[in-house]
Amino acid sequence: MNIPNALTLLRIFFVPILVAAVVQGDAGPLFTFAGLSNEMLALGIFLCAAFTDLLDGYLARRWNQVTTVGMLLDPIADKLLISAALISLVQVQRVPGWMAILIIGREFAVSGLRSIAASEGYTIKASELGKTKMVTQVIAISMILLAVDFPGMAWWAQFALWGTMLFAVASALQYFLMFWRKVDESIKTRRRSELFQMEKERQKAAVRAAMTSRQQRRVRRT
């Protein structure tokens, strides 16, 4: 296993620790002694995990270690991290549930579009809006965690969360407007080709059956 893939797995490992830090009642004696609250501990874990997202992609390109496993695990790790953080913040009533559902639902929808496009030979790369969406997600979640200990940031945290939601919806619309028609036309064309081929095979089978029937009748006459 190379280092970029190990960093991706480390990001997945951070997910349950992040959830525990957000939703449990006590950060533990070590962190309490150090003066860290649950939210500050969760923020540190979240930022470390987000940093591994930047680092593994950079190292994979720099060292030419882009692998199929890495391409599969990296988006899964990203979605797990963001989804876990949002769901945990909903649990502690820091994020409205409908916003979390909208943002997470967007991730599933775009992932589904990418899967369908890949089956048709199209590769959907991250757009500038998509990259901005990821940055705003990290900023918004970090600010929400900070706002627990620093209430003066609460308004800015909510503003960042609304910005995240808008970027999520806008980037999803962009992906679907750019690729859905191409993917849909490709599927229809392939389906028509398959139906045409099936019809040709059916006609050939009918001709062969008719010829066999004629030969059988001739044999009976003789």
Secondary structure, DSSP 8 states (H G I E B T S, - for coil): --HHHHHHHHHHHHHHHHHHHHHSS---HHHHHTT--HHHHHHHHHHHHHHHHHHHHHHHHHTT---HHHHHHHHHHHHHHHHHHHHHHHHTTSS-HHHHHHHHHHHHHHHHHHHHHHHTT------HHHHHHHHHHHHHHHHHHHHHH-GGGHHHHHHHHHHHHHHHHHHHHHHHHHHHHHHHHHHHHHHHHHHHHHHHHHHHHHHHHHHHHHHHHHHHH-
